[in-house]
Amino acid sequence: MKSSKQNIRNLSLEEMKTFLVEKGEKAFRAKQLYEWLWKKSARSFEEMTNLSKGLRELLIEHFELPAVSIVEEQISEDKTIKNAFRLADGKITEGVLIPTPKRVTACISSQVGCSLTCKFCATGKLKLMRNIQFDEIYDQVAIIKEQAEKYYDRPLSNIVYMGMGEPLLNYSQVLKSIEKITSPEGLGMSPKRITVSTAGIAKLIRKLGDDKVKFNLALSLHAANDEKRSKLMPINDQNNLEVLAEALKYFYEKTETRVTFEYIIFKGFNDEIEDAKELAEFCKHVPCKINIIEYNPIDDAEFQQADSSKVDAFAHFLESKNLIVNIRRSRGKDIDAACGQLANKNGAIAV
């Protein structure tokens, strides 16, 4: 049964202060409460030990604190950790901790399932169940941050919105989650260490520019040719490369933030030098860097991983055009935690 109590995390600091003063509490208690919620990532009122027992009981009486929990945790041979997260309504989503020598990254989800049906992605084979709320996105980050410290004694350095779902189709909640994660009153992470990845929704890329966001933007490109890109990503039919290029230029003019192009390379589909030439041409539209991503085969998929010699030749061609190129080798493949593999294999998407 749905609770009639309000989620405490939907309240601003001022609203908390007003509530507490009306109940005869000191105004400074609101700051302590806010700190427990957003800096210390408390997942229950009982954890708030510098609040009196009476105040905690008052909060329990009037509010709920629905928190994300881990259903299953799988650790890969390469130390990648995949989490199945249970949301308050029982829905399951996934998030991944990716440790490398230079950084520790949280890959988090913005939707339960996805509506975009990209042909190479396991999540795209699921239907969209719902958007993930800002506090649930925050919780994913907080949990992975704790895992990084617990298992590897390292701080979380980067966050990528590259898990399940299309972040820009959950625009307001994604931006609100980033506000809590970057705020000095929250986790205090730099927005420059956060990347939001989109399949390419031109009007919302423009909105990011209008909102002058400080985080990084990545576009899942995968082909710089409309015919090929539409085969991979049906969304390209409504947001073709010309329209996307204009939106990206607008985004860059407003934010002065270089865009990242993600390019999953498939055997015999987009791995030829001709494809690299098309990509180099598309890169002229906006200052950018390119992440070439090794493909991770999924069940029933029609694509295969490109030969490493083809990947290297592709990258060398782009570098010869003075483009910044990184080849991203897969991590967490043995536990289906690699890019494009998140599909709730650990159980049903809802309880």
TORFI-517865 format. One record per residue (C-alpha): residue in one letter; x, y, z; residue number from 1. Coordinates in steps of 0.001 Angstrom, whole numbers, plus 524288, in hexadecimal, padded with zeros to 5 digits. Example, Ala and Ser with C-alpha at 12.3 -4.5 7.8 and 13.67 -1.06 7.14 Angstrom:
<rs>
<r A,<8300C,7EE6C,81E78>,1>
<r S,<83566,7FBDC,81BE4>,2>
</rs>
This chain:
<rs>
<r M,<80000,80000,80000>,1>
<r K,<8051B,80D69,7FC54>,2>
<r S,<8093A,8158C,80811>,3>
<r S,<801CC,8222C,80AAA>,4>
<r K,<80E0C,82815,810AE>,5>
<r Q,<8164F,83192,808DF>,6>
<r N,<82403,82DED,80478>,7>
<r I,<82CC7,83651,80D34>,8>
<r R,<83687,837E0,8021A>,9>
<r N,<82C9B,83F8B,7FA23>,10>
<r L,<82D9B,84A94,80423>,11>
<r S,<836E2,85602,802A0>,12>
<r L,<83F12,85A86,80E2B>,13>
<r E,<835A2,865E5,8103C>,14>
<r E,<829E0,85CCE,81059>,15>
<r M,<83097,85426,81A69>,16>
<r K,<8335F,86017,822BA>,17>
<r T,<82529,8649F,821FF>,18>
<r F,<82016,8571A,825C9>,19>
<r L,<82956,855B4,83167>,20>
<r V,<826DD,8635E,836C6>,21>
<r E,<81826,8611F,835DF>,22>
<r K,<81A25,854B4,83DE5>,23>
<r G,<821C8,85C1D,84851>,24>
<r E,<82F4D,857B7,84421>,25>
<r K,<83B39,86084,84270>,26>
<r A,<83D55,86598,83489>,27>
<r F,<84B8B,860BE,83411>,28>
<r R,<8468F,852B1,834BA>,29>
<r A,<84246,85437,82689>,30>
<r K,<85079,855ED,82245>,31>
<r Q,<8544E,849A7,829DE>,32>
<r L,<8492B,84214,82394>,33>
<r Y,<84CB3,846FE,81603>,34>
<r E,<85AD8,84318,81847>,35>
<r W,<856CC,83557,81C25>,36>
<r L,<84ED4,833FD,80FBC>,37>
<r W,<85812,839B3,8059A>,38>
<r K,<865E7,839EF,80B0F>,39>
<r K,<865DA,82DBD,81387>,40>
<r S,<85C44,82644,80AD0>,41>
<r A,<85425,8210E,81623>,42>
<r R,<84A33,816EB,81210>,43>
<r S,<8421C,816EF,81E71>,44>
<r F,<83E53,82094,82911>,45>
<r E,<84439,8176D,83341>,46>
<r E,<851DC,81A59,82DE4>,47>
<r M,<8508C,828D2,83150>,48>
<r T,<856F4,82773,83E8A>,49>
<r N,<858F4,835EB,841AB>,50>
<r L,<84A39,83804,840E5>,51>
<r S,<842A2,834FE,84D4B>,52>
<r K,<83A8D,82899,84E05>,53>
<r G,<82E55,8310A,84EE9>,54>
<r L,<831CA,83870,84286>,55>
<r R,<834BF,82BE1,83B45>,56>
<r E,<82788,8267D,83F6E>,57>
<r L,<8210F,8331A,83AC3>,58>
<r L,<82794,8319B,82D78>,59>
<r I,<82384,82348,82C90>,60>
<r E,<81588,82737,82FCE>,61>
<r H,<814B3,8316C,824F8>,62>
<r F,<81E2B,82D18,81A69>,63>
<r E,<82398,8216F,81366>,64>
<r L,<83190,81F96,80EE4>,65>
<r P,<830BC,815D9,803AA>,66>
<r A,<83E87,81127,800C9>,67>
<r V,<844BA,80916,7F616>,68>
<r S,<84A93,7FC29,7FA7B>,69>
<r I,<8536B,7F200,7F444>,70>
<r V,<84CAC,7E556,7F050>,71>
<r E,<8589E,7DF1D,7EA5E>,72>
<r E,<866EF,7E2BC,7E944>,73>
<r Q,<86FC9,7DBDF,7DF6D>,74>
<r I,<87E75,7DE0B,7DEE6>,75>
<r S,<88576,7DBC7,7D204>,76>
<r E,<89302,7D614,7D018>,77>
<r D,<8977B,7E3D8,7CC8E>,78>
<r K,<89198,7E942,7D94F>,79>
<r T,<885F0,7EF97,7D2B0>,80>
<r I,<879F5,7EE92,7DB95>,81>
<r K,<86C3B,7ED66,7D5F8>,82>
<r N,<860EC,7F0A6,7DEFC>,83>
<r A,<852AE,7ED48,7DDC8>,84>
<r F,<84BCB,7F84F,7E502>,85>
<r R,<83E35,7F70D,7EABB>,86>
<r L,<83673,803A1,7EA5D>,87>
<r A,<82C10,806C6,7F483>,88>
<r D,<820F1,80182,7EC15>,89>
<r G,<8280E,7F4A1,7E9CE>,90>
<r K,<82CD2,7F7B5,7DC13>,91>
<r I,<83AB4,7F369,7D90D>,92>
<r T,<8450B,7FB41,7D1FA>,93>
<r E,<853B6,7F9BE,7D091>,94>
<r G,<86006,80170,7D32C>,95>
<r V,<86E70,7FE4A,7D1A0>,96>
<r L,<87AF6,801FB,7D8A9>,97>
<r I,<88663,80238,7CF10>,98>
<r P,<893F6,8034E,7D520>,99>
<r T,<89FAF,8065E,7CC6A>,100>
<r P,<8AD6F,80A99,7D04C>,101>
<r K,<8AA24,818FC,7CE60>,102>
<r R,<89BF4,819EC,7D290>,103>
<r V,<89064,81386,7D93F>,104>
<r T,<883DE,8159A,7D199>,105>
<r A,<8759A,8137B,7D528>,106>
<r C,<86D23,80FF6,7C981>,107>
<r I,<85F29,812A8,7CD90>,108>
<r S,<85172,81122,7C816>,109>
<r S,<84741,81BAB,7C596>,110>
<r Q,<83BB5,81307,7C1B4>,111>
<r V,<836AB,80570,7C4C9>,112>
<r G,<83795,7FF59,7B74E>,113>
<r C,<83818,807D9,7AB1F>,114>
<r S,<82F22,80C36,7A024>,115>
<r L,<8393C,80E15,7956F>,116>
<r T,<83B4B,8001C,79030>,117>
<r C,<84969,801FC,78BA7>,118>
<r K,<84CD9,7F558,784AC>,119>
<r F,<859D5,7F2C9,78B8D>,120>
<r C,<8556A,7F51E,7998F>,121>
<r A,<84F9D,7EB21,7A2EA>,122>
<r T,<8484D,7F5B5,7AA79>,123>
<r G,<841B7,7F9AC,79DC1>,124>
<r K,<83B0F,7EC5E,79D65>,125>
<r L,<833E2,7EFA2,7AA00>,126>
<r K,<827F8,7F835,7AA3C>,127>
<r L,<8287D,80504,7B194>,128>
<r M,<822A5,8033E,7BF21>,129>
<r R,<824AB,810D4,7C4C2>,130>
<r N,<82DF2,81C1F,7C6E1>,131>
<r I,<836F5,81B7C,7D2A0>,132>
<r Q,<83509,826AA,7DC4A>,133>
<r F,<8401D,82FE8,7DFC4>,134>
<r D,<841EC,82A6F,7ED78>,135>
<r E,<8428E,81C8C,7E807>,136>
<r I,<84D0D,820C7,7DE56>,137>
<r Y,<8545B,82749,7E98F>,138>
<r D,<85368,81AAC,7F181>,139>
<r Q,<859CE,812D1,7E695>,140>
<r V,<8656C,81C09,7E6FD>,141>
<r A,<86619,81BF0,7F5D7>,142>
<r I,<865FF,80D0C,7F641>,143>
<r I,<8708B,80BAC,7EBDA>,144>
<r K,<878A3,81615,7F2CF>,145>
<r E,<877EF,80DCE,7FF39>,146>
<r Q,<87BD1,80198,7F785>,147>
<r A,<887C9,80872,7F1D7>,148>
<r E,<88C4D,80BDF,7FF89>,149>
<r K,<888B9,7FEA0,8056B>,150>
<r Y,<88E8D,7F59C,7FB09>,151>
<r Y,<8997A,7FD9C,7F50B>,152>
<r D,<89C53,8083D,7FF1C>,153>
<r R,<89B09,8126F,7F472>,154>
<r P,<891DF,81E00,7F2CD>,155>
<r L,<887EC,81E84,7E7F7>,156>
<r S,<88DB8,8276B,7DD7D>,157>
<r N,<88404,82758,7D22C>,158>
<r I,<87598,8251D,7CF41>,159>
<r V,<86FCF,8215D,7C22B>,160>
<r Y,<8613E,82129,7BF55>,161>
<r M,<86301,815AA,7B61E>,162>
<r G,<85B6E,80AEB,7BCE9>,163>
<r M,<84D65,80764,7B9D6>,164>
<r G,<844DB,8113E,7B2E5>,165>
<r E,<8460F,81DFA,7AB5A>,166>
<r P,<849BB,828C7,7B50D>,167>
<r L,<84432,833EC,7ACEF>,168>
<r L,<836BA,82D7A,7AD20>,169>
<r N,<83765,82F18,7BBE8>,170>
<r Y,<83CC0,83CDB,7BACA>,171>
<r S,<8382E,8439C,7C735>,172>
<r Q,<83B56,83847,7D05A>,173>
<r V,<848D4,83632,7CA68>,174>
<r L,<84C45,8449A,7CBF0>,175>
<r K,<846DA,844DC,7D9C5>,176>
<r S,<84F07,838DD,7DD54>,177>
<r I,<85B42,83F7B,7D7F9>,178>
<r E,<85818,84B88,7E00E>,179>
<r K,<857F1,8432C,7EC87>,180>
<r I,<8643A,83BAA,7E8B3>,181>
<r T,<86C0D,847FA,7E598>,182>
<r S,<866E6,85104,7F030>,183>
<r P,<8703D,85468,7FB6C>,184>
<r E,<864AE,850A4,8042F>,185>
<r G,<8640E,84387,7FD19>,186>
<r L,<86EFA,83AAD,7F851>,187>
<r G,<876F8,84633,7F36A>,188>
<r M,<87B98,83FD8,7E6D1>,189>
<r S,<88040,8484B,7DB91>,190>
<r P,<876A3,848E7,7D01B>,191>
<r K,<88280,84782,7C728>,192>
<r R,<88398,83989,7CC39>,193>
<r I,<875AF,8364D,7C80F>,194>
<r T,<871DA,83227,7BA55>,195>
<r V,<863F4,830C0,7B578>,196>
<r S,<862BD,827F0,7A991>,197>
<r T,<8579F,82969,79FDD>,198>
<r A,<8531D,821DA,793F9>,199>
<r G,<850B6,82F2A,78DEB>,200>
<r I,<84472,8372E,79047>,201>
<r A,<8474A,84417,789A2>,202>
<r K,<83D70,84CE4,79092>,203>
<r L,<84210,84825,79DED>,204>
<r I,<85075,849D9,79A47>,205>
<r R,<84CD0,857F4,7972D>,206>
<r K,<845E0,858F0,7A456>,207>
<r L,<85285,854A0,7AB16>,208>
<r G,<858FA,86017,7A436>,209>
<r D,<84E48,86980,7A87B>,210>
<r D,<84FC2,8647A,7B66D>,211>
<r K,<85E8D,866A3,7B539>,212>
<r V,<86192,859B6,7BBB3>,213>
<r K,<86F3E,857C9,7C114>,214>
<r F,<87031,84908,7BF68>,215>
<r N,<87546,841D3,7B361>,216>
<r L,<86CCE,83CFB,7A834>,217>
<r A,<86F32,83071,7A099>,218>
<r L,<867DA,82CCC,7943A>,219>
<r S,<86618,81E77,790C7>,220>
<r L,<86968,8200E,78270>,221>
<r H,<86DFA,8129A,77D78>,222>
<r A,<86CE1,816B8,76F31>,223>
<r A,<86EC9,823C4,7685B>,224>
<r N,<865D7,81F78,75D5B>,225>
<r D,<8570C,820D3,75EAB>,226>
<r E,<853BA,813EC,75829>,227>
<r K,<85CAF,80C0F,76103>,228>
<r R,<85956,813B1,76D40>,229>
<r S,<84ABF,811D6,76B0F>,230>
<r K,<84CF0,8031B,769F5>,231>
<r L,<85381,8033C,7773E>,232>
<r M,<84B46,80DA8,77DD1>,233>
<r P,<83D43,81036,77968>,234>
<r I,<83DBF,81D63,7806A>,235>
<r N,<84653,82238,7752F>,236>
<r D,<83A39,8229A,76C71>,237>
<r Q,<83526,82E4A,77447>,238>
<r N,<8427D,833B0,77841>,239>
<r N,<84B4C,831FF,76C77>,240>
<r L,<8598F,835BD,76BE3>,241>
<r E,<8573E,8432A,76604>,242>
<r V,<84D76,846B2,770AF>,243>
<r L,<8567B,84140,77B3F>,244>
<r A,<8622A,848BE,775F1>,245>
<r E,<85A96,85590,77701>,246>
<r A,<85647,8524A,784E2>,247>
<r L,<86438,84ED9,788EC>,248>
<r K,<8696B,85B90,78346>,249>
<r Y,<85F22,862E5,78B12>,250>
<r F,<862BF,85B47,79765>,251>
<r Y,<87125,85E85,79595>,252>
<r E,<86E7C,86D00,79311>,253>
<r K,<866CA,86DD3,79FC8>,254>
<r T,<86F8A,86584,7A887>,255>
<r E,<87D1E,86553,7A216>,256>
<r T,<87DC1,856FF,7A611>,257>
<r R,<883F8,84D87,79C94>,258>
<r V,<87AF7,8425D,798AD>,259>
<r T,<87EB1,833F6,79940>,260>
<r F,<87A7E,82B0D,78E20>,261>
<r E,<878A4,81CDA,791F4>,262>
<r Y,<87AE4,81392,786C1>,263>
<r I,<87884,80512,788E8>,264>
<r I,<87FBD,7FE0F,77E18>,265>
<r F,<8790C,7F250,777D0>,266>
<r K,<87F30,7E80D,76F1D>,267>
<r G,<87C10,7EA31,760C9>,268>
<r F,<8727D,7F53C,7638D>,269>
<r N,<87970,801C1,76796>,270>
<r D,<887BE,7FDAE,768BD>,271>
<r E,<88D43,801C0,75B82>,272>
<r I,<895DF,80D77,7588D>,273>
<r E,<88A8A,81310,750B1>,274>
<r D,<882AA,8132B,75D50>,275>
<r A,<88E01,819E6,76436>,276>
<r K,<88E43,82448,7597D>,277>
<r E,<87FC0,826F6,75B8F>,278>
<r L,<88211,82807,76A34>,279>
<r A,<88D90,83156,76851>,280>
<r E,<884E2,839C0,75FA2>,281>
<r F,<87A08,83A08,769E4>,282>
<r C,<883FE,83DFD,77435>,283>
<r K,<88651,84ADB,76CFF>,284>
<r H,<87952,84FEF,77206>,285>
<r V,<87D5D,8518E,78036>,286>
<r P,<8897D,85059,78904>,287>
<r C,<88943,84236,78D5B>,288>
<r K,<89036,835E5,79164>,289>
<r I,<88CF6,8280A,78D3F>,290>
<r N,<88B85,81BE4,7958B>,291>
<r I,<88C5D,80FB7,78D28>,292>
<r I,<88586,80529,794F7>,293>
<r E,<88797,7F69D,793A1>,294>
<r Y,<87A89,7EFFF,790F8>,295>
<r N,<8753F,7E68F,79B0A>,296>
<r P,<86C92,7DC6A,7947B>,297>
<r I,<85F2B,7DA6E,79A72>,298>
<r D,<85555,7CF5D,79928>,299>
<r D,<84E8B,7CED8,78BD4>,300>
<r A,<85660,7DA4C,78682>,301>
<r E,<859DC,7DB07,7783C>,302>
<r F,<866EF,7E1CB,77A5A>,303>
<r Q,<87491,7DCD3,77D86>,304>
<r Q,<880B6,7E29B,78365>,305>
<r A,<889E9,7E8EA,77981>,306>
<r D,<8979A,7E33B,777B8>,307>
<r S,<8A1AF,7EA40,78000>,308>
<r S,<8A9ED,7ED32,773F3>,309>
<r K,<89E3D,7F43F,76DE7>,310>
<r V,<89BE7,7FBD3,77A81>,311>
<r D,<8AA19,8002A,77AF8>,312>
<r A,<8AA37,80431,76C9E>,313>
<r F,<89D8C,80BC8,76EAF>,314>
<r A,<8A358,81303,77A5B>,315>
<r H,<8B028,815D1,77351>,316>
<r F,<8A8F0,81BF0,767E1>,317>
<r L,<8A174,82502,7710E>,318>
<r E,<8ADE1,828A8,77843>,319>
<r S,<8B42A,82BFC,76B35>,320>
<r K,<8A972,83652,769F2>,321>
<r N,<8ADBD,83C34,7770E>,322>
<r L,<8A1E4,8370E,77E4B>,323>
<r I,<8A25D,832E2,78C93>,324>
<r V,<89F68,8244E,78D01>,325>
<r N,<89E52,81A9B,7983A>,326>
<r I,<89C04,80C19,79642>,327>
<r R,<8938B,80702,7A14F>,328>
<r R,<895CA,7F89F,7A3C1>,329>
<r S,<88A88,7F178,7AA33>,330>
<r R,<88A16,7EF62,7B8CD>,331>
<r G,<8811F,7E697,7C0A9>,332>
<r K,<87D83,7DE15,7B4F8>,333>
<r D,<87D91,7D19D,7BD19>,334>
<r I,<87260,7D6F5,7C56C>,335>
<r D,<86AE4,7DDC4,7BA5E>,336>
<r A,<86EC7,7EB00,7BFD2>,337>
<r A,<87527,7F04A,7B387>,338>
<r C,<86FBF,7FAFF,7AAD4>,339>
<r G,<86299,7F711,7A4F8>,340>
<r Q,<8611C,7EAD3,7AD41>,341>
<r L,<85886,7EFBB,7B861>,342>
<r A,<84BEF,7E7FA,7B780>,343>
<r N,<8480F,7E321,7C4FB>,344>
<r K,<84CCD,7D52D,7C2B3>,345>
<r N,<84C87,7D3B3,7D171>,346>
<r G,<83DD1,7D39F,7D1F6>,347>
<r A,<8311D,7D9C9,7CDF5>,348>
<r I,<830A6,7E85A,7CC28>,349>
<r A,<82651,7E96D,7D6B3>,350>
<r V,<82339,7E181,7E2A8>,351>
</rs>
